């Protein structure tokens, strides 16, 4: 069903307030070695997907060699798949991966937010590679606290490997803050692009929510991850009887 040497994440939406056309299924497929996403079925070039259109100021890609923004092209298939749904529609959402399944009853936009996160990280944009390792251990419907924890832990593991390769490790997150600034710039660039998409609102709202989560991660880094410190407090938690 899926290409060899690939990973897959299947999202199934059952819209609870509809009697017809209530089921939507969408599969994200990744190359197992590179963690680069395959373009969704139905992806197509449009004016807004072209690299030169509203190109991010920090984009290092050359439009003479790369015709489409890799993120925008992948998102075009997502927009087409969900063009007939609205962001606030409630759904039973099931997510199947190779390792396990997840379920949540929530709005369409919350499920799409998770799919957006995959394509933002795994489409091949050079500035988003800092997020790509987390795609392998994708966590649907992640809370802000879970997102901060995963982002910080993911980065520190990468710095450990750099340190073991005799490179200086960034254990104070100074370089991560710079990388996150680039991620924010890409997020805003994609938001500008999709202003020109005419399909339904669910995908646009999902991206807005994802951007807010990114901003919260940056605020947590500025506060030295104080909100997670309680997890590592030294001392017994038992109470005397």
C-alpha positions as CSV (number, residue, x, y, z in Angstrom):
1,X,0.0,0.0,0.0
2,X,2.8,2.4,0.9
3,X,6.3,2.7,-0.7
4,X,9.0,0.4,0.6
5,X,11.2,1.8,3.3
6,X,8.6,4.2,4.4
7,X,6.9,5.3,7.6
8,X,3.2,6.2,7.7
9,X,0.8,8.1,9.9
10,X,-2.9,7.7,9.2
11,X,-5.5,10.2,10.3
12,X,-9.1,9.2,10.2
13,X,-11.8,11.8,10.9
14,X,-15.5,10.9,11.6
15,X,-17.5,14.1,11.7
16,X,-20.1,13.5,14.4
17,X,-22.7,16.0,13.2
18,X,-23.0,14.8,9.7
19,X,-25.1,11.9,8.3
20,X,-23.4,12.0,4.9
21,X,-19.8,12.5,3.8
22,X,-18.8,12.2,7.4
23,X,-15.6,10.2,7.0
24,X,-12.2,11.7,6.0
25,X,-9.0,9.8,5.8
26,X,-5.5,11.1,5.3
27,X,-2.1,9.4,5.3
28,X,1.2,11.1,5.8
29,X,4.0,9.0,4.3
30,X,7.7,9.6,5.1
31,X,10.9,8.2,3.7
32,X,12.2,6.1,6.6
33,X,15.9,7.1,6.2
34,X,15.6,10.8,5.4
35,X,12.3,11.5,7.2
36,X,11.3,13.6,4.2
37,X,7.5,13.5,3.5
38,X,6.1,12.3,0.2
39,X,3.8,14.8,-1.4
40,X,0.2,14.0,-0.6
41,X,-2.0,12.6,-3.3
42,X,-3.7,15.5,-5.0
43,X,-0.9,18.0,-4.4
44,X,-0.6,20.4,-7.3
45,X,1.3,23.5,-8.3
46,X,-0.5,26.8,-8.0
47,X,0.6,30.4,-8.0
48,X,0.9,30.4,-4.2
49,X,3.0,27.2,-4.1
50,X,5.7,28.6,-6.4
51,X,8.9,29.4,-4.5
52,X,9.1,32.9,-5.9
53,X,5.6,33.7,-4.7
54,X,5.8,35.6,-1.3
55,X,9.2,33.9,-0.7
56,X,10.4,33.9,2.9
57,X,13.1,36.5,3.4
58,X,15.4,33.9,4.9
59,X,14.8,31.2,2.3
60,X,18.1,29.8,0.9
61,X,16.5,28.0,-2.0
62,X,17.0,29.2,-5.6
63,X,13.8,29.5,-7.6
64,X,15.8,28.8,-10.7
65,X,16.5,25.3,-9.4
66,X,13.5,24.7,-7.1
67,X,10.2,25.5,-8.7
68,X,7.9,25.1,-5.6
69,X,8.2,25.9,-2.0
70,X,8.5,22.3,-0.6
71,X,6.1,23.0,2.4
72,X,3.6,24.9,0.3
73,X,3.4,22.1,-2.3
74,X,2.8,19.5,0.3
75,X,0.2,21.6,2.0
76,X,-1.7,22.1,-1.3
77,X,-2.6,18.4,-1.1
78,X,-3.8,18.8,2.4
79,X,-6.0,21.8,1.5
80,X,-7.6,19.9,-1.3
81,X,-8.3,16.9,0.9
82,X,-10.1,19.0,3.5
83,X,-11.6,21.8,1.4
84,X,-15.1,20.8,2.3
85,X,-14.8,20.9,6.1
86,X,-14.8,23.7,8.6
87,X,-12.4,24.2,11.5
88,X,-14.9,24.0,14.3
89,X,-16.7,20.8,13.2
90,X,-16.4,18.1,15.8
91,X,-14.9,14.8,14.9
92,X,-13.8,11.4,16.4
93,X,-10.2,11.4,15.3
94,X,-8.1,8.2,15.2
95,X,-4.4,8.3,14.4
96,X,-2.7,5.0,13.5
97,X,1.1,4.6,13.3
98,X,3.3,1.6,12.9
99,X,3.7,1.4,16.7
100,X,0.3,2.3,18.2
101,X,-3.0,4.2,17.8
102,X,-4.3,7.4,19.3
103,X,-7.9,8.7,19.7
104,X,-9.4,12.0,20.5
105,X,-12.8,13.7,20.2
106,X,-12.1,17.3,19.2
107,X,-12.4,19.8,16.4
108,X,-11.1,19.2,12.9
109,X,-8.6,22.0,13.3
110,X,-6.9,20.2,16.2
111,X,-6.3,17.1,14.1
112,X,-5.1,19.1,11.2
113,X,-2.7,21.0,13.5
114,X,-0.9,17.8,14.1
115,X,-0.7,17.0,10.4
116,X,0.5,20.5,9.7
117,X,3.3,20.0,12.2
118,X,4.6,17.0,10.3
119,X,4.6,18.7,6.9
120,X,6.2,21.8,8.3
121,X,9.1,19.8,9.7
122,X,9.5,17.1,7.1
123,X,8.9,18.7,3.7
124,X,12.5,19.6,3.1
125,X,12.7,23.3,4.1
126,X,16.3,23.8,5.3
127,X,15.2,26.0,8.3
128,X,12.9,23.3,9.7
129,X,15.4,20.5,10.0
130,X,15.8,21.2,13.8
131,X,12.2,19.8,14.2
132,X,12.5,16.8,11.9
133,X,13.8,14.2,14.4
134,X,10.5,14.6,16.3
135,X,8.5,13.4,13.3
136,X,9.9,9.9,13.9
137,X,8.2,9.9,17.3
138,X,5.1,11.9,16.3
139,X,2.7,12.7,19.1
140,X,-0.7,13.8,17.9
141,X,-2.7,16.4,19.8
142,X,0.4,17.4,21.9
143,X,-0.2,19.9,24.6
144,X,2.0,23.0,25.0
145,X,3.8,21.4,27.9
146,X,4.4,18.2,25.9
147,X,5.6,20.3,22.9
148,X,8.1,22.3,25.0
149,X,9.4,19.1,26.6
150,X,9.8,17.3,23.3
151,X,11.4,20.2,21.6
152,X,14.0,20.8,24.3
153,X,14.7,17.1,24.7
154,X,15.0,16.6,21.0
155,X,17.5,19.4,20.7
156,X,19.7,18.4,23.6
157,X,20.0,14.9,22.3
158,X,21.2,16.3,19.0
159,X,23.8,18.4,20.9
160,X,25.0,15.3,22.7
161,X,25.8,13.7,19.4
162,X,27.5,16.9,18.2
163,X,29.6,16.9,21.4
164,X,30.6,13.3,21.0
165,X,31.7,14.1,17.5
166,X,34.1,16.6,19.0
167,X,31.9,19.6,18.3
168,X,30.9,22.2,20.9
169,X,27.5,21.4,22.3
170,X,24.9,24.1,22.7
171,X,23.5,23.1,26.1
172,X,22.3,26.5,27.0
173,X,20.0,26.7,23.9
174,X,21.7,29.8,22.5
175,X,21.8,28.3,18.9
176,X,18.3,26.9,19.4
177,X,16.9,30.3,20.0
178,X,18.3,31.4,16.7
179,X,17.0,28.4,14.9
180,X,13.6,29.0,16.4
181,X,13.6,32.5,15.1
182,X,14.1,31.1,11.6
183,X,11.3,28.6,12.2
184,X,9.0,31.5,13.2
185,X,9.9,33.3,10.1
186,X,9.0,30.3,7.9
187,X,5.7,29.9,9.8
188,X,4.8,33.5,9.1
189,X,5.9,33.1,5.5
190,X,3.6,30.1,5.0
191,X,0.7,32.1,6.6
192,X,1.2,34.8,4.1
193,X,1.1,32.3,1.3
194,X,-2.1,30.6,2.3
195,X,-4.0,33.9,2.4
196,X,-4.3,33.3,-1.3
197,X,-5.9,29.8,-0.9
198,X,-9.6,29.7,-1.6
199,X,-10.3,26.3,0.1
200,X,-12.1,25.9,3.4
201,X,-11.0,27.5,6.7
202,X,-10.0,24.4,8.6
203,X,-6.4,24.2,7.3
204,X,-5.8,27.9,7.8
205,X,-7.0,27.9,11.4
206,X,-4.9,24.8,12.1
207,X,-1.8,26.6,11.0
208,X,-2.6,29.6,13.2
209,X,-2.9,27.3,16.2
210,X,0.5,25.7,15.3
211,X,2.1,29.1,15.1
212,X,0.9,29.9,18.6
213,X,2.4,26.7,19.9
214,X,5.7,27.7,18.4
215,X,5.6,31.1,20.1
216,X,4.9,29.5,23.4
217,X,8.0,27.3,23.0
218,X,10.1,30.4,22.5
219,X,8.7,32.1,25.6
220,X,9.5,29.0,27.6
221,X,13.1,29.0,26.4
222,X,13.4,32.7,27.4
223,X,12.2,31.8,30.8
224,X,14.8,29.0,31.1
225,X,12.1,26.3,30.9
226,X,11.0,27.2,34.4
227,X,7.6,25.5,33.8
228,X,9.3,22.1,33.5
229,X,11.6,22.4,36.5
230,X,9.1,20.8,38.8
231,X,9.8,17.5,37.0
232,X,13.4,17.4,38.2
233,X,13.1,18.8,41.7
234,X,15.4,16.8,44.1
235,X,13.9,15.3,47.2
236,X,11.4,12.8,48.4
237,X,7.8,13.1,47.4
238,X,6.6,10.7,50.1
239,X,4.7,11.9,53.1
240,X,5.3,10.6,56.6
241,X,2.3,8.8,58.2
